[in-house]
Amino acid sequence: MKYALIGCGRIAVNHVKAVIRNQLEFVAVCDIEPGKMTALLKNSGLGNDISIRYYTDYKRMLEENEIELVGIATESGIHAEIALYCIDHGINCIIEKPIAMSIQDADEIIRRSEGKGVKVAACHQNRFNVAVQELRRALEAGRFGKLSHGSIHVRWNRNEDYYVQAPWRGKWVSDGGALMNQCIHGIDLLRWMMGDEVNEVYGQTRQQFHGYLEAEDVGMAVVKFSNGVVATIEGTTNVYPRNLEETLYIFGENGTVKLGGTSTNNIDVWQFADETEKDAQNKELKEQTSNVYGNGHSSLYADMIRAIQENRKPYVDAVAGRNALEMVLAIYKSQKTGLPVKLPLTDFSSGEMAGEFSE
Protein backbone atom coordinates (compact mmCIF):
# COMPACT_ATOMS: atom_id res chain seq x y z
CA MET A 1 0.00 0.00 0.00
CA LYS A 2 1.50 3.31 -1.12
CA TYR A 3 1.95 5.75 1.77
CA ALA A 4 2.98 9.37 2.34
CA LEU A 5 3.62 11.32 5.53
CA ILE A 6 2.70 15.00 5.87
CA GLY A 7 4.43 16.70 8.80
CA CYS A 8 7.76 15.72 10.39
CA GLY A 9 7.58 17.12 13.91
CA ARG A 10 7.84 15.51 17.34
CA ILE A 11 5.27 12.74 16.83
CA ALA A 12 6.34 11.80 13.28
CA VAL A 13 8.91 9.22 14.43
CA ASN A 14 6.07 7.04 15.77
CA HIS A 15 4.35 7.20 12.38
CA VAL A 16 7.54 6.19 10.58
CA LYS A 17 8.07 3.26 12.97
CA ALA A 18 4.49 2.16 12.24
CA VAL A 19 5.08 2.45 8.49
CA ILE A 20 8.19 0.27 8.70
CA ARG A 21 6.60 -2.34 10.95
CA ASN A 22 3.55 -2.61 8.72
CA GLN A 23 5.67 -2.79 5.56
CA LEU A 24 3.91 0.05 3.79
CA GLU A 25 5.49 1.35 0.58
CA PHE A 26 6.84 4.70 1.79
CA VAL A 27 6.51 6.83 -1.35
CA ALA A 28 6.90 10.42 -0.15
CA VAL A 29 7.33 12.74 2.80
CA CYS A 30 6.31 16.38 3.17
CA ASP A 31 7.22 19.24 5.50
CA ILE A 32 7.60 22.98 4.98
CA GLU A 33 11.07 22.69 6.59
CA PRO A 34 13.30 20.39 4.46
CA GLY A 35 15.70 19.80 7.34
CA LYS A 36 12.98 18.11 9.38
CA MET A 37 12.36 15.56 6.64
CA THR A 38 16.06 14.77 6.35
CA ALA A 39 16.53 14.42 10.11
CA LEU A 40 13.42 12.27 10.58
CA LEU A 41 14.29 9.77 7.87
CA LYS A 42 17.96 9.64 8.88
CA ASN A 43 17.05 8.97 12.52
CA SER A 44 14.60 6.29 11.39
CA GLY A 45 17.20 4.46 9.31
CA LEU A 46 15.69 5.60 6.01
CA GLY A 47 18.14 8.38 5.18
CA ASN A 48 19.67 6.44 2.31
CA ASP A 49 16.36 5.30 0.80
CA ILE A 50 16.36 7.13 -2.53
CA SER A 51 12.88 5.84 -3.40
CA ILE A 52 11.28 8.23 -0.87
CA ARG A 53 10.56 11.60 -2.48
CA TYR A 54 10.75 14.87 -0.51
CA TYR A 55 8.19 17.70 -0.81
CA THR A 56 7.45 21.02 0.84
CA ASP A 57 3.98 21.25 -0.78
CA TYR A 58 1.57 18.43 0.06
CA LYS A 59 -0.73 19.25 -2.86
CA ARG A 60 2.11 18.86 -5.33
CA MET A 61 3.14 15.64 -3.60
CA LEU A 62 -0.34 14.17 -4.03
CA GLU A 63 -0.54 15.30 -7.65
CA GLU A 64 2.77 13.71 -8.60
CA ASN A 65 2.38 10.38 -6.79
CA GLU A 66 -0.17 7.61 -6.52
CA ILE A 67 -0.95 7.53 -2.80
CA GLU A 68 -3.46 5.26 -1.06
CA LEU A 69 -2.87 6.31 2.55
CA VAL A 70 -1.49 9.47 4.19
CA GLY A 71 -0.46 10.17 7.74
CA ILE A 72 -1.21 13.78 8.75
CA ALA A 73 1.11 14.88 11.56
CA THR A 74 1.39 18.64 11.02
CA GLU A 75 0.52 21.35 13.50
CA SER A 76 -3.05 20.84 14.72
CA GLY A 77 -4.51 23.97 13.14
CA ILE A 78 -4.16 22.63 9.58
CA HIS A 79 -5.17 18.98 10.16
CA ALA A 80 -8.68 19.55 8.82
CA GLU A 81 -7.61 21.53 5.75
CA ILE A 82 -5.15 18.82 4.68
CA ALA A 83 -7.53 15.98 5.53
CA LEU A 84 -10.37 17.48 3.49
CA TYR A 85 -8.05 17.97 0.49
CA CYS A 86 -6.95 14.33 0.74
CA ILE A 87 -10.53 13.10 1.13
CA ASP A 88 -11.61 15.11 -1.92
CA HIS A 89 -8.86 13.32 -3.87
CA GLY A 90 -9.95 9.89 -2.67
CA ILE A 91 -7.00 9.32 -0.33
CA ASN A 92 -7.43 7.51 3.00
CA CYS A 93 -6.16 9.40 6.06
CA ILE A 94 -4.73 8.79 9.50
CA ILE A 95 -5.06 12.14 11.26
CA GLU A 96 -3.09 12.99 14.40
CA LYS A 97 -5.16 14.33 17.24
CA PRO A 98 -7.09 16.54 17.30
CA ILE A 99 -8.65 15.79 13.92
CA ALA A 100 -9.73 19.45 13.67
CA MET A 101 -9.92 22.64 15.74
CA SER A 102 -13.64 23.22 15.20
CA ILE A 103 -16.63 20.94 15.49
CA GLN A 104 -17.79 22.14 12.06
CA ASP A 105 -14.58 20.92 10.40
CA ALA A 106 -14.74 17.59 12.23
CA ASP A 107 -18.32 17.09 11.05
CA GLU A 108 -17.28 17.99 7.49
CA ILE A 109 -14.47 15.39 7.59
CA ILE A 110 -17.05 12.76 8.56
CA ARG A 111 -19.59 13.90 5.96
CA ARG A 112 -17.17 14.06 3.03
CA SER A 113 -15.30 10.86 3.86
CA GLU A 114 -18.55 8.90 4.13
CA GLY A 115 -19.80 10.45 0.89
CA LYS A 116 -16.65 9.51 -1.00
CA GLY A 117 -16.07 6.12 0.61
CA VAL A 118 -12.72 7.25 2.05
CA LYS A 119 -11.43 5.76 5.32
CA VAL A 120 -10.38 8.15 8.07
CA ALA A 121 -8.73 7.09 11.33
CA ALA A 122 -8.21 9.44 14.26
CA CYS A 123 -4.83 8.87 15.88
CA HIS A 124 -5.99 8.03 19.40
CA GLN A 125 -3.44 5.24 19.60
CA ASN A 126 -3.80 4.63 23.34
CA ARG A 127 -6.97 2.66 22.61
CA PHE A 128 -4.56 -0.08 21.49
CA ASN A 129 -2.60 -0.15 24.77
CA VAL A 130 -2.64 -3.68 26.20
CA ALA A 131 -4.06 -2.41 29.51
CA VAL A 132 -6.75 -0.38 27.74
CA GLN A 133 -7.77 -3.37 25.61
CA GLU A 134 -8.06 -5.57 28.73
CA LEU A 135 -10.27 -2.93 30.37
CA ARG A 136 -12.43 -2.66 27.26
CA ARG A 137 -12.92 -6.44 27.15
CA ALA A 138 -13.99 -6.49 30.80
CA LEU A 139 -16.40 -3.62 30.20
CA GLU A 140 -17.97 -5.22 27.12
CA ALA A 141 -18.30 -8.52 29.00
CA GLY A 142 -20.38 -6.74 31.65
CA ARG A 143 -17.96 -7.53 34.47
CA PHE A 144 -18.42 -4.12 36.12
CA GLY A 145 -22.19 -4.51 36.39
CA LYS A 146 -23.82 -1.10 36.64
CA LEU A 147 -21.28 1.69 36.24
CA SER A 148 -21.05 4.33 38.95
CA HIS A 149 -18.44 6.85 37.83
CA GLY A 150 -15.00 7.34 36.34
CA SER A 151 -12.17 9.82 36.02
CA ILE A 152 -9.11 10.65 33.95
CA HIS A 153 -6.03 12.42 35.33
CA VAL A 154 -3.35 13.59 32.91
CA ARG A 155 -0.60 15.07 35.10
CA TRP A 156 2.28 16.00 32.85
CA ASN A 157 4.99 18.63 32.48
CA ARG A 158 5.76 20.87 29.52
CA ASN A 159 8.35 23.63 29.91
CA GLU A 160 9.16 26.66 27.80
CA ASP A 161 11.67 24.72 25.67
CA TYR A 162 8.84 22.52 24.40
CA TYR A 163 6.89 25.55 23.18
CA VAL A 164 9.90 27.39 21.72
CA GLN A 165 10.65 24.28 19.64
CA ALA A 166 7.35 24.73 17.78
CA PRO A 167 5.85 28.25 18.03
CA TRP A 168 2.37 27.06 16.94
CA ARG A 169 1.94 25.27 20.27
CA GLY A 170 -0.23 26.90 22.89
CA LYS A 171 -2.03 29.17 20.45
CA TRP A 172 -5.81 28.98 20.21
CA VAL A 173 -6.13 28.69 16.44
CA SER A 174 -3.23 26.32 15.80
CA ASP A 175 -3.19 24.17 18.94
CA GLY A 176 -5.22 25.00 22.03
CA GLY A 177 -3.80 24.22 25.44
CA ALA A 178 -3.07 21.28 27.71
CA LEU A 179 -6.53 19.74 27.28
CA MET A 180 -6.45 19.82 23.48
CA ASN A 181 -2.83 18.81 22.96
CA GLN A 182 -1.76 16.59 25.85
CA CYS A 183 -4.97 15.43 27.53
CA ILE A 184 -7.22 14.61 24.59
CA HIS A 185 -6.02 10.98 24.53
CA GLY A 186 -7.19 10.41 28.10
CA ILE A 187 -10.41 12.30 27.44
CA ASP A 188 -11.03 10.02 24.46
CA LEU A 189 -10.56 6.92 26.64
CA LEU A 190 -12.88 8.23 29.35
CA ARG A 191 -15.70 9.04 26.93
CA TRP A 192 -15.30 5.71 25.10
CA MET A 193 -15.34 3.66 28.29
CA MET A 194 -18.23 5.48 29.94
CA GLY A 195 -20.70 5.02 27.10
CA ASP A 196 -19.82 7.73 24.54
CA GLU A 197 -23.18 9.56 24.77
CA VAL A 198 -22.74 12.78 26.79
CA ASN A 199 -25.50 15.10 28.00
CA GLU A 200 -23.58 17.92 29.64
CA VAL A 201 -20.09 19.18 30.47
CA TYR A 202 -19.08 21.81 33.02
CA GLY A 203 -15.47 22.92 32.99
CA GLN A 204 -12.98 25.41 34.36
CA THR A 205 -9.57 26.14 32.87
CA ARG A 206 -6.68 28.33 33.94
CA GLN A 207 -3.29 29.52 32.76
CA GLN A 208 -1.11 29.33 35.85
CA PHE A 209 2.56 28.99 34.89
CA HIS A 210 2.76 29.45 31.09
CA GLY A 211 2.13 33.17 30.65
CA TYR A 212 3.92 33.16 27.26
CA LEU A 213 1.07 31.03 25.81
CA GLU A 214 -2.47 31.96 24.78
CA ALA A 215 -4.18 28.80 26.05
CA GLU A 216 -4.69 26.89 29.31
CA ASP A 217 -2.16 24.84 31.23
CA VAL A 218 -4.71 23.24 33.56
CA GLY A 219 -8.34 22.22 33.10
CA MET A 220 -10.98 20.46 35.20
CA ALA A 221 -14.43 19.23 34.21
CA VAL A 222 -17.46 17.27 35.36
CA VAL A 223 -19.21 15.18 32.70
CA LYS A 224 -22.79 13.85 32.78
CA PHE A 225 -23.35 10.87 30.50
CA SER A 226 -26.69 9.89 29.00
CA ASN A 227 -26.62 6.53 30.83
CA GLY A 228 -26.57 8.26 34.22
CA VAL A 229 -22.84 7.84 34.81
CA VAL A 230 -20.79 10.83 35.96
CA ALA A 231 -17.09 11.46 35.44
CA THR A 232 -14.35 13.97 36.11
CA ILE A 233 -11.46 15.22 33.99
CA GLU A 234 -8.19 16.70 35.24
CA GLY A 235 -5.56 17.70 32.73
CA THR A 236 -2.43 19.78 33.19
CA THR A 237 1.11 20.45 32.03
CA ASN A 238 2.04 22.06 35.35
CA VAL A 239 3.45 19.04 37.21
CA TYR A 240 6.94 19.64 38.62
CA PRO A 241 9.50 18.56 37.51
CA ARG A 242 8.45 15.97 34.88
CA ASN A 243 5.51 13.88 33.63
CA LEU A 244 3.86 12.10 36.55
CA GLU A 245 0.99 9.97 35.25
CA GLU A 246 -1.98 9.43 33.00
CA THR A 247 -4.50 7.55 35.10
CA LEU A 248 -7.95 6.26 34.21
CA TYR A 249 -10.37 5.02 36.89
CA ILE A 250 -13.58 3.07 36.23
CA PHE A 251 -15.89 2.18 39.13
CA GLY A 252 -18.82 -0.26 38.90
CA GLU A 253 -20.98 -2.25 41.30
CA ASN A 254 -18.90 -5.40 40.68
CA GLY A 255 -15.51 -4.02 39.64
CA THR A 256 -12.84 -1.37 40.09
CA VAL A 257 -10.01 -0.73 37.63
CA LYS A 258 -7.23 1.83 37.69
CA LEU A 259 -4.98 2.17 34.65
CA GLY A 260 -1.76 4.08 35.28
CA GLY A 261 1.75 4.66 34.03
CA THR A 262 2.75 7.72 32.03
CA SER A 263 0.14 6.97 29.34
CA THR A 264 -2.41 4.45 30.69
CA ASN A 265 -0.01 1.63 29.84
CA ASN A 266 -0.11 -0.19 33.21
CA ILE A 267 -2.82 -1.84 35.28
CA ASP A 268 -2.49 -0.55 38.87
CA VAL A 269 -5.77 -1.91 40.26
CA TRP A 270 -7.84 -4.80 38.85
CA GLN A 271 -10.62 -6.05 41.14
CA PHE A 272 -13.77 -7.94 40.07
CA ALA A 273 -16.40 -9.91 41.96
CA ASP A 274 -16.17 -12.75 39.41
CA GLU A 275 -12.44 -13.57 39.63
CA THR A 276 -10.98 -15.39 36.62
CA GLU A 277 -7.61 -17.06 36.07
CA LYS A 278 -6.45 -14.24 33.80
CA ASP A 279 -7.14 -11.64 36.48
CA ALA A 280 -3.94 -12.57 38.31
CA GLN A 281 -1.92 -11.74 35.17
CA ASN A 282 -3.78 -8.48 34.62
CA LYS A 283 -2.99 -7.31 38.16
CA GLU A 284 0.70 -7.36 37.20
CA LEU A 285 0.34 -5.93 33.67
CA LYS A 286 2.91 -3.29 32.73
CA GLU A 287 3.55 -2.41 29.07
CA GLN A 288 7.02 -1.03 28.36
CA THR A 289 7.05 2.01 26.07
CA SER A 290 9.91 3.92 24.46
CA ASN A 291 8.21 7.31 24.89
CA VAL A 292 5.07 8.94 26.29
CA TYR A 293 3.18 8.24 23.06
CA GLY A 294 3.15 4.49 23.78
CA ASN A 295 3.19 1.63 21.28
CA GLY A 296 -0.22 2.08 19.73
CA HIS A 297 0.68 3.76 16.43
CA SER A 298 1.78 0.47 14.85
CA SER A 299 -1.46 -1.24 15.88
CA LEU A 300 -3.55 1.70 14.68
CA TYR A 301 -1.78 1.60 11.29
CA ALA A 302 -2.25 -2.19 11.05
CA ASP A 303 -5.97 -1.79 11.72
CA MET A 304 -6.28 1.02 9.17
CA ILE A 305 -4.59 -1.09 6.49
CA ARG A 306 -7.05 -3.92 7.18
CA ALA A 307 -9.99 -1.48 7.21
CA ILE A 308 -9.05 -0.31 3.70
CA GLN A 309 -8.55 -3.87 2.46
CA GLU A 310 -11.78 -5.14 4.04
CA ASN A 311 -13.80 -2.00 3.25
CA ARG A 312 -14.86 -1.44 6.86
CA LYS A 313 -14.55 1.41 9.35
CA PRO A 314 -11.25 1.66 11.21
CA TYR A 315 -11.31 0.79 14.92
CA VAL A 316 -10.74 4.46 15.81
CA ASP A 317 -12.71 6.29 13.14
CA ALA A 318 -13.41 9.96 12.42
CA VAL A 319 -16.46 9.90 14.70
CA ALA A 320 -14.21 8.88 17.60
CA GLY A 321 -11.92 11.78 16.75
CA ARG A 322 -14.87 14.14 16.63
CA ASN A 323 -16.16 12.94 20.00
CA ALA A 324 -12.83 13.56 21.74
CA LEU A 325 -12.60 17.01 20.15
CA GLU A 326 -16.16 17.80 21.20
CA MET A 327 -15.34 17.09 24.84
CA VAL A 328 -12.43 19.52 24.84
CA LEU A 329 -14.40 22.20 23.00
CA ALA A 330 -17.28 21.77 25.46
CA ILE A 331 -14.88 22.44 28.35
CA TYR A 332 -13.56 25.50 26.54
CA LYS A 333 -17.06 26.80 25.86
CA SER A 334 -18.01 26.22 29.49
CA GLN A 335 -14.98 28.22 30.62
CA LYS A 336 -15.89 31.02 28.21
CA THR A 337 -19.57 31.20 29.24
CA GLY A 338 -19.28 30.16 32.89
CA LEU A 339 -22.14 27.71 32.29
CA PRO A 340 -22.62 23.97 31.74
CA VAL A 341 -22.63 23.06 28.04
CA LYS A 342 -25.20 20.72 26.52
CA LEU A 343 -24.05 18.24 23.91
CA PRO A 344 -24.00 17.71 20.98
CA LEU A 345 -22.02 20.81 20.01
CA THR A 346 -22.70 22.15 16.53
CA ASP A 347 -20.72 25.35 16.12
CA PHE A 348 -17.74 25.95 18.40
CA SER A 349 -13.99 26.23 17.68
CA SER A 350 -10.92 26.73 19.83
CA GLY A 351 -10.32 30.02 18.01
CA GLU A 352 -13.35 31.44 19.80
CA MET A 353 -11.30 31.32 23.02
CA ALA A 354 -8.98 34.09 21.77
CA GLY A 355 -8.15 36.52 24.57
CA GLU A 356 -9.51 34.29 27.34
CA PHE A 357 -6.44 34.67 29.54
CA SER A 358 -5.35 38.13 28.41
CA GLU A 359 -5.00 40.64 31.23
C-alpha positions as CSV (number, residue, x, y, z in Angstrom):
1,M,0.0,0.0,0.0
2,K,1.5,3.3,-1.1
3,Y,2.0,5.7,1.8
4,A,3.0,9.4,2.3
5,L,3.6,11.3,5.5
6,I,2.7,15.0,5.9
7,G,4.4,16.7,8.8
8,C,7.8,15.7,10.4
9,G,7.6,17.1,13.9
10,R,7.8,15.5,17.3
11,I,5.3,12.7,16.8
12,A,6.3,11.8,13.3
13,V,8.9,9.2,14.4
14,N,6.1,7.0,15.8
15,H,4.4,7.2,12.4
16,V,7.5,6.2,10.6
17,K,8.1,3.3,13.0
18,A,4.5,2.2,12.2
19,V,5.1,2.5,8.5
20,I,8.2,0.3,8.7
21,R,6.6,-2.3,11.0
22,N,3.5,-2.6,8.7
23,Q,5.7,-2.8,5.6
24,L,3.9,0.1,3.8
25,E,5.5,1.3,0.6
26,F,6.8,4.7,1.8
27,V,6.5,6.8,-1.3
28,A,6.9,10.4,-0.2
29,V,7.3,12.7,2.8
30,C,6.3,16.4,3.2
31,D,7.2,19.2,5.5
32,I,7.6,23.0,5.0
33,E,11.1,22.7,6.6
34,P,13.3,20.4,4.5
35,G,15.7,19.8,7.3
36,K,13.0,18.1,9.4
37,M,12.4,15.6,6.6
38,T,16.1,14.8,6.4
39,A,16.5,14.4,10.1
40,L,13.4,12.3,10.6
41,L,14.3,9.8,7.9
42,K,18.0,9.6,8.9
43,N,17.1,9.0,12.5
44,S,14.6,6.3,11.4
45,G,17.2,4.5,9.3
46,L,15.7,5.6,6.0
47,G,18.1,8.4,5.2
48,N,19.7,6.4,2.3
49,D,16.4,5.3,0.8
50,I,16.4,7.1,-2.5
51,S,12.9,5.8,-3.4
52,I,11.3,8.2,-0.9
53,R,10.6,11.6,-2.5
54,Y,10.7,14.9,-0.5
55,Y,8.2,17.7,-0.8
56,T,7.5,21.0,0.8
57,D,4.0,21.3,-0.8
58,Y,1.6,18.4,0.1
59,K,-0.7,19.2,-2.9
60,R,2.1,18.9,-5.3
61,M,3.1,15.6,-3.6
62,L,-0.3,14.2,-4.0
63,E,-0.5,15.3,-7.6
64,E,2.8,13.7,-8.6
65,N,2.4,10.4,-6.8
66,E,-0.2,7.6,-6.5
67,I,-0.9,7.5,-2.8
68,E,-3.5,5.3,-1.1
69,L,-2.9,6.3,2.5
70,V,-1.5,9.5,4.2
71,G,-0.5,10.2,7.7
72,I,-1.2,13.8,8.7
73,A,1.1,14.9,11.6
74,T,1.4,18.6,11.0
75,E,0.5,21.4,13.5
76,S,-3.0,20.8,14.7
77,G,-4.5,24.0,13.1
78,I,-4.2,22.6,9.6
79,H,-5.2,19.0,10.2
80,A,-8.7,19.5,8.8
81,E,-7.6,21.5,5.7
82,I,-5.2,18.8,4.7
83,A,-7.5,16.0,5.5
84,L,-10.4,17.5,3.5
85,Y,-8.1,18.0,0.5
86,C,-6.9,14.3,0.7
87,I,-10.5,13.1,1.1
88,D,-11.6,15.1,-1.9
89,H,-8.9,13.3,-3.9
90,G,-10.0,9.9,-2.7
91,I,-7.0,9.3,-0.3
92,N,-7.4,7.5,3.0
93,C,-6.2,9.4,6.1
94,I,-4.7,8.8,9.5
95,I,-5.1,12.1,11.3
96,E,-3.1,13.0,14.4
97,K,-5.2,14.3,17.2
98,P,-7.1,16.5,17.3
99,I,-8.6,15.8,13.9
100,A,-9.7,19.4,13.7
101,M,-9.9,22.6,15.7
102,S,-13.6,23.2,15.2
103,I,-16.6,20.9,15.5
104,Q,-17.8,22.1,12.1
105,D,-14.6,20.9,10.4
106,A,-14.7,17.6,12.2
107,D,-18.3,17.1,11.0
108,E,-17.3,18.0,7.5
109,I,-14.5,15.4,7.6
110,I,-17.1,12.8,8.6
111,R,-19.6,13.9,6.0
112,R,-17.2,14.1,3.0
113,S,-15.3,10.9,3.9
114,E,-18.5,8.9,4.1
115,G,-19.8,10.4,0.9
116,K,-16.6,9.5,-1.0
117,G,-16.1,6.1,0.6
118,V,-12.7,7.2,2.0
119,K,-11.4,5.8,5.3
120,V,-10.4,8.1,8.1
121,A,-8.7,7.1,11.3
122,A,-8.2,9.4,14.3
123,C,-4.8,8.9,15.9
124,H,-6.0,8.0,19.4
125,Q,-3.4,5.2,19.6
126,N,-3.8,4.6,23.3
127,R,-7.0,2.7,22.6
128,F,-4.6,-0.1,21.5
129,N,-2.6,-0.2,24.8
130,V,-2.6,-3.7,26.2
131,A,-4.1,-2.4,29.5
132,V,-6.7,-0.4,27.7
133,Q,-7.8,-3.4,25.6
134,E,-8.1,-5.6,28.7
135,L,-10.3,-2.9,30.4
136,R,-12.4,-2.7,27.3
137,R,-12.9,-6.4,27.2
138,A,-14.0,-6.5,30.8
139,L,-16.4,-3.6,30.2
140,E,-18.0,-5.2,27.1
141,A,-18.3,-8.5,29.0
142,G,-20.4,-6.7,31.6
143,R,-18.0,-7.5,34.5
144,F,-18.4,-4.1,36.1
145,G,-22.2,-4.5,36.4
146,K,-23.8,-1.1,36.6
147,L,-21.3,1.7,36.2
148,S,-21.1,4.3,38.9
149,H,-18.4,6.9,37.8
150,G,-15.0,7.3,36.3
151,S,-12.2,9.8,36.0
152,I,-9.1,10.7,34.0
153,H,-6.0,12.4,35.3
154,V,-3.3,13.6,32.9
155,R,-0.6,15.1,35.1
156,W,2.3,16.0,32.9
157,N,5.0,18.6,32.5
158,R,5.8,20.9,29.5
159,N,8.3,23.6,29.9
160,E,9.2,26.7,27.8
161,D,11.7,24.7,25.7
162,Y,8.8,22.5,24.4
163,Y,6.9,25.5,23.2
164,V,9.9,27.4,21.7
165,Q,10.6,24.3,19.6
166,A,7.3,24.7,17.8
167,P,5.9,28.2,18.0
168,W,2.4,27.1,16.9
169,R,1.9,25.3,20.3
170,G,-0.2,26.9,22.9
171,K,-2.0,29.2,20.4
172,W,-5.8,29.0,20.2
173,V,-6.1,28.7,16.4
174,S,-3.2,26.3,15.8
175,D,-3.2,24.2,18.9
176,G,-5.2,25.0,22.0
177,G,-3.8,24.2,25.4
178,A,-3.1,21.3,27.7
179,L,-6.5,19.7,27.3
180,M,-6.5,19.8,23.5
181,N,-2.8,18.8,23.0
182,Q,-1.8,16.6,25.9
183,C,-5.0,15.4,27.5
184,I,-7.2,14.6,24.6
185,H,-6.0,11.0,24.5
186,G,-7.2,10.4,28.1
187,I,-10.4,12.3,27.4
188,D,-11.0,10.0,24.5
189,L,-10.6,6.9,26.6
190,L,-12.9,8.2,29.3
191,R,-15.7,9.0,26.9
192,W,-15.3,5.7,25.1
193,M,-15.3,3.7,28.3
194,M,-18.2,5.5,29.9
195,G,-20.7,5.0,27.1
196,D,-19.8,7.7,24.5
197,E,-23.2,9.6,24.8
198,V,-22.7,12.8,26.8
199,N,-25.5,15.1,28.0
200,E,-23.6,17.9,29.6
201,V,-20.1,19.2,30.5
202,Y,-19.1,21.8,33.0
203,G,-15.5,22.9,33.0
204,Q,-13.0,25.4,34.4
205,T,-9.6,26.1,32.9
206,R,-6.7,28.3,33.9
207,Q,-3.3,29.5,32.8
208,Q,-1.1,29.3,35.9
209,F,2.6,29.0,34.9
210,H,2.8,29.4,31.1
211,G,2.1,33.2,30.6
212,Y,3.9,33.2,27.3
213,L,1.1,31.0,25.8
214,E,-2.5,32.0,24.8
215,A,-4.2,28.8,26.1
216,E,-4.7,26.9,29.3
217,D,-2.2,24.8,31.2
218,V,-4.7,23.2,33.6
219,G,-8.3,22.2,33.1
220,M,-11.0,20.5,35.2
221,A,-14.4,19.2,34.2
222,V,-17.5,17.3,35.4
223,V,-19.2,15.2,32.7
224,K,-22.8,13.9,32.8
225,F,-23.4,10.9,30.5
226,S,-26.7,9.9,29.0
227,N,-26.6,6.5,30.8
228,G,-26.6,8.3,34.2
229,V,-22.8,7.8,34.8
230,V,-20.8,10.8,36.0
231,A,-17.1,11.5,35.4
232,T,-14.3,14.0,36.1
233,I,-11.5,15.2,34.0
234,E,-8.2,16.7,35.2
235,G,-5.6,17.7,32.7
236,T,-2.4,19.8,33.2
237,T,1.1,20.5,32.0
238,N,2.0,22.1,35.4
239,V,3.4,19.0,37.2
240,Y,6.9,19.6,38.6
241,P,9.5,18.6,37.5
242,R,8.4,16.0,34.9
243,N,5.5,13.9,33.6
244,L,3.9,12.1,36.6
245,E,1.0,10.0,35.3
246,E,-2.0,9.4,33.0
247,T,-4.5,7.6,35.1
248,L,-8.0,6.3,34.2
249,Y,-10.4,5.0,36.9
250,I,-13.6,3.1,36.2
251,F,-15.9,2.2,39.1
252,G,-18.8,-0.3,38.9
253,E,-21.0,-2.2,41.3
254,N,-18.9,-5.4,40.7
255,G,-15.5,-4.0,39.6
256,T,-12.8,-1.4,40.1
257,V,-10.0,-0.7,37.6
258,K,-7.2,1.8,37.7
259,L,-5.0,2.2,34.7
260,G,-1.8,4.1,35.3
261,G,1.8,4.7,34.0
262,T,2.8,7.7,32.0
263,S,0.1,7.0,29.3
264,T,-2.4,4.5,30.7
265,N,0.0,1.6,29.8
266,N,-0.1,-0.2,33.2
267,I,-2.8,-1.8,35.3
268,D,-2.5,-0.5,38.9
269,V,-5.8,-1.9,40.3
270,W,-7.8,-4.8,38.8
271,Q,-10.6,-6.0,41.1
272,F,-13.8,-7.9,40.1
273,A,-16.4,-9.9,42.0
274,D,-16.2,-12.8,39.4
275,E,-12.4,-13.6,39.6
276,T,-11.0,-15.4,36.6
277,E,-7.6,-17.1,36.1
278,K,-6.4,-14.2,33.8
279,D,-7.1,-11.6,36.5
280,A,-3.9,-12.6,38.3
281,Q,-1.9,-11.7,35.2
282,N,-3.8,-8.5,34.6
283,K,-3.0,-7.3,38.2
284,E,0.7,-7.4,37.2
285,L,0.3,-5.9,33.7
286,K,2.9,-3.3,32.7
287,E,3.6,-2.4,29.1
288,Q,7.0,-1.0,28.4
289,T,7.1,2.0,26.1
290,S,9.9,3.9,24.5
291,N,8.2,7.3,24.9
292,V,5.1,8.9,26.3
293,Y,3.2,8.2,23.1
294,G,3.2,4.5,23.8
295,N,3.2,1.6,21.3
296,G,-0.2,2.1,19.7
297,H,0.7,3.8,16.4
298,S,1.8,0.5,14.9
299,S,-1.5,-1.2,15.9
300,L,-3.5,1.7,14.7
301,Y,-1.8,1.6,11.3
302,A,-2.3,-2.2,11.1
303,D,-6.0,-1.8,11.7
304,M,-6.3,1.0,9.2
305,I,-4.6,-1.1,6.5
306,R,-7.1,-3.9,7.2
307,A,-10.0,-1.5,7.2
308,I,-9.0,-0.3,3.7
309,Q,-8.5,-3.9,2.5
310,E,-11.8,-5.1,4.0
311,N,-13.8,-2.0,3.2
312,R,-14.9,-1.4,6.9
313,K,-14.6,1.4,9.3
314,P,-11.2,1.7,11.2
315,Y,-11.3,0.8,14.9
316,V,-10.7,4.5,15.8
317,D,-12.7,6.3,13.1
318,A,-13.4,10.0,12.4
319,V,-16.5,9.9,14.7
320,A,-14.2,8.9,17.6
321,G,-11.9,11.8,16.8
322,R,-14.9,14.1,16.6
323,N,-16.2,12.9,20.0
324,A,-12.8,13.6,21.7
325,L,-12.6,17.0,20.1
326,E,-16.2,17.8,21.2
327,M,-15.3,17.1,24.8
328,V,-12.4,19.5,24.8
329,L,-14.4,22.2,23.0
330,A,-17.3,21.8,25.5
331,I,-14.9,22.4,28.4
332,Y,-13.6,25.5,26.5
333,K,-17.1,26.8,25.9
334,S,-18.0,26.2,29.5
335,Q,-15.0,28.2,30.6
336,K,-15.9,31.0,28.2
337,T,-19.6,31.2,29.2
338,G,-19.3,30.2,32.9
339,L,-22.1,27.7,32.3
340,P,-22.6,24.0,31.7
341,V,-22.6,23.1,28.0
342,K,-25.2,20.7,26.5
343,L,-24.1,18.2,23.9
344,P,-24.0,17.7,21.0
345,L,-22.0,20.8,20.0
346,T,-22.7,22.1,16.5
347,D,-20.7,25.4,16.1
348,F,-17.7,25.9,18.4
349,S,-14.0,26.2,17.7
350,S,-10.9,26.7,19.8
351,G,-10.3,30.0,18.0
352,E,-13.4,31.4,19.8
353,M,-11.3,31.3,23.0
354,A,-9.0,34.1,21.8
355,G,-8.1,36.5,24.6
356,E,-9.5,34.3,27.3
357,F,-6.4,34.7,29.5
358,S,-5.3,38.1,28.4
359,E,-5.0,40.6,31.2
